[in-house]
Every structure is written in C-alpha cells, then in structure tokens.
Amino acid sequence: MRTPRLVTLPALVVLVVLAVSGCSLKKLAVNSVAGMLAGSGSGTVFTGEEDPQLVADALPFAMKLYESLLEQAPDNQELLLTTGSIFAMYANAFLQTPAGMLPETEFERKQAMLQRAKLLYLRGRGYVLRALELRHPGFQARLGAGEPDKALAGTTPKDVPYLYWAAAAWMGAFSTNPFDMEMLLTLTRPLAVMGRAFQLEPDFNQGAIHEFYISVYGSLPVSLGGSQDKARYHFRKAVELAGGLTAGPYVALASSVSIPTQNAAEFRELLGRALAVDLAAGPANRLVNLLSQQKARWLLEHIEDYFLLEETP
C-alpha cells in the first residue's frame, strides 16, 4: 500500500486557527489550513523519511490533528481523503505488518494489534466514503444496498484517489480477519470500487492499483476471483510503472503467490530483488521501501516457516 502525501503544520498556524473568533472567519481559517494539509506541498516530509519509527511516533498526533480540523470543516473533501488515507497507512505499516511478524507465543498481542488495525482501517474508510458521498450524493446508500454499479456510475477520473483509498482501507480491514463473515459477504463492494478506479485510471500513482491487485488475486481463492496469472500480470505492470524503484510488488508476489505454490526459489529471488531496490533512487518512496525491505528480510529469516526445505549436508 502506498503512503499518502503529507505536509507539516507549523505550531503557529494551529494557534492562530484556535484563536480566531467568529464562526465564518474561523471556518475560513480552518479550511485554509485544511487545504494546505491536504495539498501536495512538501509531501516527502513523511514519505521520504529514513527513520520509520520517527514516522510511527509522529503520525498519531497528525491523525488526531486532522480529525480536530474535520470537526470544524466536516465537508472538506480533500481533508477527508487525506485523513482517511493516513489512518489506512498507519494501520497497515505500523500495526498489521508488525503483528504478522510476532511469534506465536505472542498470540494475544498479535490479535489485539490486528483488531486495532481493523478499527483504524474502518475509520479511514469511513472518512473517504464521506468524501465520496459529498462528491456524489446517494453514493453510500447505493453502495450499502448492494448496488455498486449505480453508486459508481457517476464517478470520474477526479474521483480515483477517493475510490482507491476507500477500497484499500476496506480490503485492509478484511485482511486483518478473513473469517469475518459480515465483511466476507460484502467483499464485492470494495472490489467494485477499486475496479472502477482501475477502469478510470489503471496507472494511478505509478502502479498503486496494480500493486493492490497482486495481493488480491494472489490471496483470494479461485471461487472468489483469485488468479495467480492475474497476480503475475499486475506484478509486471506494477514493476514497470514504478520503474523498478519500489520494493512492494516483489514482497507482495512472494507473499501471495510464491508461498501458496511452494516456490522457494522464486520466493528468494523476489525478496532479493526487493532488498536490491536503491532507496536513494526514489526518495519520495523511501519510507514505504524501507518498510517493505524490513518485511522482506523478516520473510527470508523465517523462510522455514513457509516452506519444506531440504537440509543441506
């Protein structure tokens, strides 16, 4: 999952916003700050960071700050998108992924982290769906009624970031507990949302949707639309569009396809390629590459947990 573009907020601006009197003027100030936060700006402050723990420690404050701004500007669509994407990114990078690396002796802690990740994914989904509702009144009602085609009919390429993050957060929540029957029975909805994003802009964010589909097609059973051939196709496209500068596609294919097929050689080769990605060559993706490489190293160190390997004399 790609990290959203974030910008910093000077403490002085926060104080000014809080000090402004008058409803209309206060709302104007809040919307100005929200626009600055949600805009492109210097997004690499977070995504280009080389210390993942620093980002892990800083994001909770940013998440609550964004929520506080939303209380004053609940209809700011860009801020809803940014807030929702941050919650989804935090849940994935700093809760779900670390939980998957815990030993079985820490089962209770692992389940607690996964449950927390699920709730944050869902909160993020909620914010992005609110934005889509503002952009297309009736969207949530149609989607909730099991009519995704009607809900998505009016969406345009400008909606792609919203569609991507809504579906990514939704599927992220499902992935924390694939045995949640309520989410399983509504799985067609996030898949339809991402499908529409793919239809409108297949190459979005340097192949982010293709990377999403690697795990989806590789992990789902055939009865639910899983396909190793499709996973490999999207892997090739993700690598191509990112210019080979992101480690995520390699880790995704190794985890979702190489393990089920018990292809240990491919597993090693893919993770080796992930570790070979030059962090300096793509500074905007440094954080996500660091996290992907951390997972790649862990998977290689625990390869015997996933494969029946012959002992070398």
N, C-alpha and C positions, 0 to 999 in steps of 0.2 A: 504494500500500500504506500502511495506517495505522500509525503508530508505537505501540508498546506503552506502557502506563502504567508509569512507573518511579519509584522513590523513592531518595533518597540514603541512604548508610550512614555514620554518624559513625565516625571512626577509632577512637574509644574503644571502641565496640562490637566492632569487629574484634579489638582487643587483648584484650578480656575473653573473647571466644569462644575465641581461640587459647590463652589462659592457663588456661581451665577444665580441671580434672583429673577423671578418672573418665568412663568411656565413656557411661553413661546420662545423667549431668549435662551432658556435652559435647554429646551428641546433642540434649538438650532445648534447650540454648542455641542451637545451630546452627539447629534447627527454628524457634525463636522469631525469630531474625534472618531466616531464610528467609521466614517468614510476613510479617514486616514489609516485606521487599523485594518480595515477590510481591503484597502487598495493594495496595489503591487508593492510600491515602496521598496524598502531595503529588505526584501523577504529572506535574504540569505543569513540574516542575523541568527535565525534558528536553524534553517535547513543547511547552512554552511558550517555549523558548529562542529568542532572536532572533539568535544567532550560531551558524550551522550548523557552522563549523569548531571551535568550542569543544566541541560535542557529538561531532564526529568524533574529536577528540583524547581525549575522556573515555571514550567507550564501550568501547574495547578493554580498559581497566582493569576496567570494570564487568563485561564479558563474562568475563574470567578470574576475577574475584572470585566471580561466580555459579557458575562451574564448580568452583571450590575448595570452595564451600559444598555443591555437589551430591555431591562426594566423601564428605562427612560425612553428608549426608542424601539419598541416592540415590533414595528413594521419595517425596520431597516433590513432589507433583503440581503445585502452583501454581508452585513454583520451576522445575520442568522447563518449564512453559509460558512463564514469563517469560524464562528463559534462551534457549529456542528462538526466541521472537519477537524478542528483541534481536539474535540472530545474523542472522535473516532481514532485519530492518530495516536493520542495518548493511550487509549485502551489497547491498541494493537502493539505499540512499541514498548510500553513500559508496564503492561500488566499481562496481556495474553501471551506474548512471546516469552518473557521471563518465566511465566508459570509453566510453560511447556518444557522448560529446562530443569525444573525442580525434580529431584529424585522421588521415587515412590514412597520413601519414608516420610516425605512432607506432603502427603496426600491432602490433608485438611487445609493446609496453607495454599496448596495449588488450587483446590476447589474454591476457596474464598477469593483468590485473585481472579479466577475465571468468572465468578459471579459478579465481582466488582467491574470487570471489563465489560461484561454483558450489559450491565446497567448503564455504563458510560457510553457504550455503543448506541444503546437505545435512546439515551438523552440526546446524543449527537444527531441521530436520525430524526428525532422529533423537531429539532431546530431547523434542519434542512427541509423537512416536509412542510413546516410552517412557511418557509420562504416560497416553496413551490405553490402552496395554497394562495399566497398573496399574489403570485405571478399568474396563477390560473385558478380562479375561484371555483370551488367544487372538486378540486383535484383529490383531496383526501377522502371525500365521501365516495367518489367513484372508485378509488383505489381500495378503500376499505370494503366496498360492496363486491369486490372481486371482479371489477371491470377495468383492468389496467389499460386496455386499448382505448377506452373512452377517456380515461384520465390523461393519457399521454398524447392524445390526438393533436392537441393544440401546441405542443411543445416545439421549440425551435432550437437552432444551434446555440443561441444565447443561454439556453437552459441546461446545456451539457454539464457544466461544473456542479450544478444543483442535483441533476439526475445521478451523476457519478457518485457524489458523496452520500446521497440518500441510500443508494443501493449498496455502496461499500460498507457503510455503517450497519445497515440491516443484515447483510451477509456476515459481517464480523460478529454481530450478536449471535447469529445462528451457529457460527463455527465454534463458539465457546461451549455449546451444548447441543450437538446434532440430534440428541434424543428428546429435545423439547418438541413435543408433538404439535403444539399450537403454532410454533414457528415453522415446523416442517410442512404443515398443511397450507401455509401461506407463502411458501418459498417461491411460487411462481410470480409473486408480485415484485420482489426486488430484482428477480431475474428479468422481468419485463421492463423494469425501469432502466437497468443497465443496458438491456438490449436496445432500448430507444436511444440512449446516449451513444451507443456504438453505431447505430444506424445514422445518427445525425453527424457524428464526428469520430470516426473509427480511430484516428491517430491522435486523439486528445492527450495532451500533456506527455508527449514523447512516448506514447505507447502504454499509458497507465491502464487503459481498459483491457488491452491485450494481456498485460501482466495479471490483472484481476481474473481473466478467463483461464489462465494457466492453472491456477489453483481450483477454480470452479469445475472445469471439465476434468481435471485430473483427480479430484477428490470425490465428486458425486458418483453414485452407482449409475450404471447404464440405464436403469429403469427411470432415473430422474434426469436423464440427459447427459450423463458423464460420457466422455470420449477421450481416450488417450491421443488419438490422431488430432483432434481439435486442440487439445492442450499443447501438443508439439507445434502445431501451426501458429498458435498465438505466442508461443515462446519465441519462435523465429522472428515474428513480427515485432515483438517487444524489444528483442535484442537489436534488430535492425533500426527501429525508430529511435532508440536511445543511443545508437552508435556504439554499443558495447560498453557504455560508461556507467551502467547500473548493475549492481550485483543481484538485485531482487529476482529477475527472471530465472537465473541459474538456480538459486535456492528454491524457488517455487517449483520448478520442474523436478529437481532432485527429491523434494519432499512429497510431491503429489503423484509423481509417475514412476520415478526410479525405485522407490521403496515398494509400492504395490507390485511392481513387476519383478522385484528382487534382482535388479540390475545393479550390482555393487560397483562394477567398473564405470558405468555411466554416472552413478552417484558421486564417486570420487572425482571423475573428470569435471562434472558440472560445478561441484563445490570448489575445485581447484581454480576454475575459471572465475568464480565469484571472488575468491581471495586475490586473484591477479588483477582485479579492476583497480586502476590507478585513482586514488582518492583526489589527487591534485588535478587530474584531468577534468573532473566535473565538480568544481567547488560548490555549486548550488545543490548538489545531491550528496554532499559529504556525510551528513548525518544519517540519511537512510542507508547509504552504502556501508557506513561503519556498523550500523545495527545488523544489516544483512550479513556482513562478514563475521560478526560475532556469532551469529546463528550458524553460519557455515562451519566455523571452527568447532563449535559445540557438536554439530552433527557428525563431523569427522571423528571427533574424540569418542563419540558414543555409537560408532557405526555398528558395533557388535550387538547393540540393542535392536537393530533393524534388519540385520542380515545374518544368515547362517554362513559363516565364513570358515573355510578350511584352514586349519592351523599350519603355519609354515614350519617345516622341520628346522 
